Amino acid sequence: MLNPDDSTAIIGAIAAASSAAASLGSITLATVTSTAPGILGVLGFTTTTVVALPAAAIVATVGLAVFGVTTVLCN
């Protein structure tokens, strides 16, 4: 069973990992290229859409999810 001291230490470690990951910037999940609308598309231009998430948010989310699963399984 996790005691409150363990929980505090784990949350602190997740926060530290998230802070460290903040310097990584973002993680690109998808890049979509399509024809530009209107006359620009006729001329052959394209547009690019990038879907990216901050690395710190991903680290924090995964850390908290694992902490939640651990808390449920250990209690």
PyMOL commands that set and color helices and strands:
alter all, ss='L'
color gray80, all
select helices_A, chain A and resi 4-24+39-42+55-74
alter helices_A, ss='H'
color red, helices_A
select strands_A, chain A and resi 26-35+46-54
alter strands_A, ss='S'
color yellow, strands_A
deselect
rebuild
show_as cartoon
